[in-house]
Amino acid sequence: MSRAIARLPLDEEPIRPTFTRERRAMKRGVFPVAGCDEAGRGPLAGPVVAAAVILDPKRIPRGLNDSKKLTFEEREKLYLKICATSQVAVAFGSIARIERDNILQASLWALACAVKALPVVPRLVFVDGRDRIAIDCECQAVISGDALVLSIAAASIVAKVTRDRLMIRLGAAHPGYGFERHMGYSVPEHFAALSRLGPCVHHRRTFAPIAALLGILPASAEEDGADQLAM
């Protein structure tokens, strides 16, 4: 009697964001519903960018996903579709605010500003992460929200595309750093440029690698940018 051949487990279906939470809220009479997310907490340079999006349930662009799971070209195409069909707002946490308040507080502030800048006032906001934001409506924090909630995924695309475009412009204004390629993240090319050129006005001086180069705040410098490699 032959033994049964052990089968390899099938690959699990990739998790994709859905409109389930938004529809659940709409069924209980809560609308509009927004999602918000930020881009750029980890980089050593550039502002943090937040976006808020209210999707039109009847015109949701196909292919929405966590911005990190999309290519540059896919994000650009979806960005245009989101802006054409949804209510969208963007806010920036500047270098000065990051250095004054720390990157977490600057991010939460920018997220709240983006929601308040929406042309339509939402009644419920889903925000990516662990922290709720200071807004005048119901707010629910969703860990890994950009991979689970469609409105947050849309906001992640808007925030990422907006920030990437800004960093490309900063790369043209400050040649040699490679901002247009690594978007300010901690990659070998960026560290090599810092060693050669030193920090510029767009670098976050409270982040550990920059503080170390400048010889300031060695004990209290923020660690966010020290080990961040993924974009």
C-alpha positions as CSV (number, residue, x, y, z in Angstrom):
1,M,0.0,0.0,0.0
2,S,1.6,3.3,-1.1
3,R,1.8,6.2,1.2
4,A,-0.1,9.3,0.5
5,I,2.1,12.0,-0.9
6,A,2.3,15.0,1.4
7,R,1.0,18.1,-0.4
8,L,2.7,21.4,-0.1
9,P,0.4,24.1,1.4
10,L,-1.1,26.4,-1.2
11,D,0.0,30.0,-1.1
12,E,-2.5,32.0,0.9
13,E,-4.4,34.7,-1.0
14,P,-2.8,38.1,-0.5
15,I,-4.7,40.3,1.9
16,R,-6.3,43.2,0.0
17,P,-8.1,46.2,1.5
18,T,-11.9,46.2,1.3
19,F,-14.8,48.6,1.6
20,T,-16.4,46.5,4.4
21,R,-15.8,48.9,7.3
22,E,-17.1,51.9,5.3
23,R,-20.2,50.0,4.2
24,R,-20.9,48.9,7.7
25,A,-20.8,52.5,8.9
26,M,-23.0,53.6,6.0
27,K,-25.6,50.9,7.0
28,R,-25.9,52.5,10.4
29,G,-26.3,55.9,8.8
30,V,-22.8,57.2,9.2
31,F,-21.6,59.0,6.1
32,P,-19.3,60.5,4.7
33,V,-16.5,58.2,5.8
34,A,-12.9,59.1,5.3
35,G,-9.6,57.2,5.4
36,C,-6.3,58.9,6.2
37,D,-2.6,57.9,6.1
38,E,0.8,59.4,6.0
39,A,4.0,58.9,4.0
40,G,7.5,59.7,5.2
41,R,7.8,58.9,8.9
42,G,11.0,57.0,8.4
43,P,13.2,59.0,6.0
44,L,16.1,61.1,7.1
45,A,15.0,64.0,4.9
46,G,11.9,65.8,3.7
47,P,8.6,66.5,5.3
48,V,6.0,63.9,6.4
49,V,2.9,64.0,4.1
50,A,-0.6,63.1,5.2
51,A,-3.6,62.5,3.0
52,A,-7.3,62.1,3.7
53,V,-9.8,60.6,1.2
54,I,-13.5,60.1,1.0
55,L,-14.3,57.5,-1.6
56,D,-17.5,57.7,-3.7
57,P,-19.1,54.3,-3.1
58,K,-20.4,54.4,-6.7
59,R,-17.0,55.3,-8.3
60,I,-14.3,53.4,-6.4
61,P,-11.2,53.0,-8.7
62,R,-10.2,49.4,-9.4
63,G,-6.9,48.2,-8.1
64,L,-6.6,50.2,-4.9
65,N,-4.1,48.7,-2.5
66,D,-1.6,49.5,0.1
67,S,0.8,51.9,-1.6
68,K,3.8,49.9,-0.6
69,K,2.5,46.9,-2.6
70,L,2.2,49.0,-5.8
71,T,4.7,50.0,-8.4
72,F,5.6,53.7,-9.0
73,E,3.6,53.6,-12.3
74,E,0.6,51.9,-10.6
75,R,0.5,54.5,-7.8
76,E,0.7,57.4,-10.3
77,K,-2.3,56.0,-12.3
78,L,-4.4,55.3,-9.2
79,Y,-3.5,58.8,-7.8
80,L,-5.1,60.4,-10.9
81,K,-8.2,58.2,-10.6
82,I,-8.6,58.9,-6.9
83,C,-8.4,62.6,-7.4
84,A,-10.9,62.4,-10.2
85,T,-13.5,60.5,-8.3
86,S,-13.1,61.2,-4.6
87,Q,-12.8,64.0,-2.0
88,V,-9.1,64.5,-1.3
89,A,-7.0,66.7,0.9
90,V,-3.3,66.7,1.7
91,A,-1.2,68.3,4.6
92,F,2.5,68.5,5.3
93,G,4.4,68.2,8.6
94,S,7.5,70.4,8.0
95,I,11.1,69.7,9.0
96,A,10.6,72.5,11.7
97,R,7.6,70.8,13.1
98,I,9.2,67.4,13.1
99,E,12.2,68.8,15.0
100,R,10.0,70.7,17.4
101,D,7.4,68.1,18.2
102,N,9.0,64.7,17.1
103,I,8.0,62.7,14.1
104,L,5.0,60.9,15.7
105,Q,3.4,64.2,16.8
106,A,4.1,65.9,13.5
107,S,2.5,63.0,11.7
108,L,-0.6,63.0,13.8
109,W,-0.9,66.8,13.4
110,A,-0.6,66.5,9.6
111,L,-3.2,63.7,9.5
112,A,-5.7,65.9,11.5
113,C,-4.9,68.8,9.2
114,A,-5.6,66.7,6.1
115,V,-9.0,65.6,7.5
116,K,-9.9,69.1,8.4
117,A,-9.0,70.3,4.9
118,L,-11.5,67.9,3.2
119,P,-14.1,69.8,1.2
120,V,-16.8,67.6,2.8
121,V,-16.8,67.1,6.5
122,P,-16.6,63.4,7.4
123,R,-18.6,61.8,10.2
124,L,-16.2,58.9,10.7
125,V,-12.5,58.7,9.9
126,F,-10.4,55.6,9.7
127,V,-6.7,56.3,10.4
128,D,-3.8,53.9,9.8
129,G,-1.9,52.8,12.9
130,R,-2.4,52.7,16.6
131,D,-3.2,56.4,17.3
132,R,-6.3,58.3,16.8
133,I,-6.1,61.9,15.7
134,A,-7.6,65.2,17.1
135,I,-10.6,65.8,15.0
136,D,-14.3,66.7,15.6
137,C,-15.8,63.4,14.6
138,E,-15.6,59.7,15.3
139,C,-12.2,58.3,14.7
140,Q,-11.1,54.7,14.6
141,A,-7.4,53.7,14.4
142,V,-6.8,50.5,12.4
143,I,-3.4,48.7,12.6
144,S,-2.2,47.9,9.1
145,G,-5.2,49.9,7.9
146,D,-3.6,50.6,4.5
147,A,-3.7,46.8,3.8
148,L,-7.3,46.4,5.2
149,V,-9.4,49.5,4.7
150,L,-10.0,50.8,1.2
151,S,-10.3,54.4,2.1
152,I,-7.0,54.3,4.0
153,A,-5.3,52.5,1.0
154,A,-6.5,55.3,-1.2
155,A,-5.1,57.9,1.2
156,S,-1.8,56.0,1.4
157,I,-1.5,56.3,-2.4
158,V,-2.2,60.0,-2.4
159,A,0.3,60.6,0.4
160,K,3.0,58.5,-1.2
161,V,2.7,60.0,-4.7
162,T,2.5,63.5,-3.3
163,R,5.7,63.0,-1.2
164,D,7.6,61.2,-4.0
165,R,6.9,64.1,-6.4
166,L,8.1,66.6,-3.7
167,M,11.3,64.6,-3.1
168,I,12.0,64.5,-6.9
169,R,11.8,68.2,-6.9
170,L,14.1,68.5,-3.9
171,G,16.5,66.2,-5.7
172,A,16.6,68.6,-8.6
173,A,17.1,71.5,-6.2
174,H,19.9,69.7,-4.2
175,P,21.8,67.6,-6.7
176,G,24.1,64.9,-5.4
177,Y,21.9,63.5,-2.6
178,G,19.8,61.3,-4.8
179,F,16.5,62.3,-3.2
180,E,14.8,61.6,-6.5
181,R,15.7,57.9,-6.2
182,H,15.6,57.0,-2.5
183,M,13.1,59.7,-1.4
184,G,15.3,60.5,1.7
185,Y,15.3,57.0,3.2
186,S,18.3,55.4,4.9
187,V,20.0,53.6,2.0
188,P,23.7,53.3,1.2
189,E,23.5,55.9,-1.6
190,H,22.1,58.4,0.8
191,F,24.7,57.7,3.5
192,A,27.5,58.1,0.9
193,A,26.1,61.4,-0.1
194,L,25.8,62.6,3.5
195,S,29.5,61.6,4.1
196,R,30.5,63.5,1.0
197,L,28.2,66.6,1.2
198,G,27.0,66.7,4.8
199,P,23.3,67.4,5.6
200,C,21.2,70.0,3.7
201,V,18.4,72.1,5.0
202,H,15.9,69.4,4.3
203,H,17.5,66.8,6.6
204,R,16.0,65.9,9.9
205,R,18.6,67.0,12.5
206,T,16.9,65.2,15.4
207,F,17.2,61.8,13.6
208,A,20.1,59.8,14.9
209,P,22.2,59.4,11.7
210,I,22.0,63.2,11.0
211,A,22.5,64.2,14.6
212,A,25.6,62.0,14.7
213,L,27.0,63.6,11.6
214,L,26.4,67.1,13.1
215,G,27.7,66.0,16.6
216,I,24.4,67.0,18.3
217,L,21.8,65.3,20.4
218,P,23.6,61.9,20.5
219,A,21.5,60.6,23.4
220,S,18.0,61.9,22.5
221,A,18.1,61.8,18.7
222,E,15.1,60.1,17.2
223,E,15.6,56.5,16.0
224,D,12.9,56.4,13.4
225,G,15.3,57.0,10.5
226,A,18.2,54.9,11.8
227,D,17.1,51.5,10.6
228,Q,14.5,52.4,8.0
229,L,15.4,50.7,4.7
230,A,12.1,50.0,2.9
231,M,10.3,52.7,0.9
